Amino acid sequence: METSKLAAMEAGRWPAGNVDGVATTTMLAAAGITGKALTAALEVRLVMRLHKGAYVQSAVWKVLKPWERESAVLTAHVLASHSQGVYSHSSAARLLGLATWACGSTIHLTHGFAPGVSGRGRHVKVHQQSYTADQVTMVRRGPLRVPVTSLAQTVLDCGRLFTLEQSVVVGDSALRKGVDPEVLRGQLECSGIKRGTARARTMLEHLDPRSESAGESRTRVFLVASRLPMPEPQVEIQTRHGLHRVDFAWREFRLVLEFDGWGKYFNYRPTAEAVAQERQREKDLMELGWRFIRIGWQDLNEPVALEARIRGALAAAGARLPMRRTAVFA
């Protein structure tokens, strides 16, 4: 079949029942994209295989953001692997709708016994651990209901395995969904799992549901490590145009720290409106003597420079600071 005709057929018949763009062999066959047509589409790279029996259109894949690709790989595994394990760690976090950061595309499956090769693949990491009935729940992904670890168990598993930044992003998100931190502490202390307990305990000490995004969670972890005066999160300030809320503020120094993630301003409002409202908010606060430090993802990847910026702004505002920077950023 000519490539142009093949592309038209693939675009026109891609199953309406796809899940986040991912379609299984069964879905494709029902839509009229049979084995030969699928093979031909793969050969000319109109379609990509994400997992044996699960595919995505190449044009769709190209425009996905990195974290959206990771989610698509997980969806493909859920739809096509027929795994007998429980989705856990960052995979459970994604399936439960929790925020994640830099956890990669690895699919985490946990079995209560030493598993064989079933369900494994190049993106799969298998763990061996027994869960009780209350540590597992069922979630729907497309037409399927699959077992995943509970919110609390997911937070603890991530705390044991991932870096502090990664696990705090997940944990803060779970607290915003209503998980009780005391329940987390109790489950951790009662658990028979010893490996990673110290890491998970440190994570629990850093959790705060007031952080509203992965960027704010990472900012807070950075600030704790910097040993500079801690700002108050989610501060409301009265202005002539009403209350304005900022991510972090040192009230005594009238200094605001804002994490500027793109979605924060543009996911919910038209761009022009979002920019105008943000400018007005900053003007209102500056009229009252507030000053701003604005940071983004790249700043958090350069902690030495970021600490110097914040230290300089605090000093200029009158804060008395330790002479030496923390060794974390030295």
BATOR-354397 format. One record per residue (C-alpha): x, y, z. Coordinates in steps of 0.1 Angstrom, whole numbers, plus 5000, padded with zeros to 4 digits. Example, Ala and Ser with C-alpha at 12.3 -4.5 7.8 and 13.67 -1.06 7.14 Angstrom:
2
512349555078/513749895071/
***
This chain:
330
500050005000/501350354992/502550555022/500050835016/497150585015/498450405045/498850735064/495250835055/493850495067/495850505099/494750855107/491150795098/490750465115/492750515147/490450375174/488150625192/488450405222/492250465226/493550555260/495650875260/496450805224/497550445230/495650165212/496049785215/496249525187/492649435195/491449795193/493249845160/491849525144/488349625154/488849955137/490049795105/493849835110/494749465105/498049285110/499449365075/498449735076/499849765111/503149605101/503449845071/502650145093/505450045117/507849995088/507350355075/507250485111/503650615110/503050415142/505350335172/505250025194/505350125231/504849765243/504149435227/500549475216/500249855223/500950135198/500750505194/500750725163/504250875157/502751225150/501151215185/504351085201/506451365187/504451645204/504151475238/506151635266/508651395284/506351325313/503451265289/505651005271/506350835304/502650825311/501950675277/504550405282/502750315315/499350315298/500750075271/501949835297/498649845316/496649785285/498749505269/500949335294/498349125313/500649145343/499748965375/501649215397/500549525416/501649855401/503650035427/506150325434/506050595407/503750385385/501150365412/501550745418/500750815382/497850585381/496450735413/496751085399/499651205421/502251445410/505651295401/508951455391/511951295373/510950935381/511550825345/509650585324/510450275345/507350075353/507349935388/505549615395/505449435429/504749065435/504348885467/506548605454/509648575433/508248645398/509248495366/509748685334/506048745328/505149105324/508849215323/510349435296/512949695290/510849955310/509949725339/511449695373/510049405394/509949425433/509149145457/506949245486/503749125502/500949375506/497849345528/494349395514/494249755527/497549845510/496149775475/493349945456/491849915421/491950195396/490550215361/492750285330/490650275299/488549955298/490649785325/490649785363/494149715376/495649675411/497849955425/499250025459/497150255481/497950625484/499650575517/501650275506/502650445474/504050745494/506050515517/507350295488/508550605469/510150745501/512150425505/513350415468/513650765454/515551085462/514251325487/513051565460/511251295440/509551145470/508451475486/506751575453/504751245455/504151285493/502951645491/500551555464/499151265485/498651495515/496651735492/494451445484/493751395521/496351135533/496951185570/500651225578/500151055611/498850755593/501950755571/504150765602/502250485619/502450265589/506150325584/506950245620/504749925620/506149795587/508349495587/510349645558/513549785571/515449875539/514850245530/513150325563/515450605572/515050765538/511250735541/511350885576/513351185563/510751235535/507951235560/509651515580/509651735548/506051685537/503751985535/500351985517/500552365512/502952315483/500652315453/502952185426/506051975420/508052295416/506952435449/507752105466/511252105451/511652465461/510852385497/513252095498/515952325485/515152595511/515452345540/518852225527/520052585522/519652655560/518553005552/515553155571/512452965560/509653155544/506053095550/504252915522/500953025505/500853375521/497853595515/498553975512/495854235512/496154495485/493954775470/492654515445/491954255471/493853955485/496853825465/498453485474/502153415468/504053085469/506453185497/507053505517/509353635544/506853875559/509354055581/511454135551/508554195526/510253955503/508353715480/509653395464/507653265435/508152945415/507053025380/505952705363/504352765329/501152575338/500652795369/499653085347/498652955314/496852615320/493652775332/493353115315/494153265280/497753385278/497053755275/494653755304/497153555325/500053795318/497854095325/496653965358/500153855369/501554205361/498754375381/499254145411/503054225411/502354595408/499854585437/502354415459/505354635449/503254935458/503254805494/506954755494/507154385485/510054265464/510153945443/512553665436/511253455407/512653115400/511952835376/512952475369/516452565356/517252765388/516552455409/519152265388/521752535397/521552535436/524852725442/523653025420/520153005435/521353015471/523453315463/520453495447/518253435477/521053515502/521653845485/518053935484/517553855521/520654045531/519554355510/516154335529/517954345563/518253975572/521153875594/522553555578/525353305587/528653405570/529153055555/526952895529/525652555536/528052275526/525252125505/525852395479/529552475485/
***
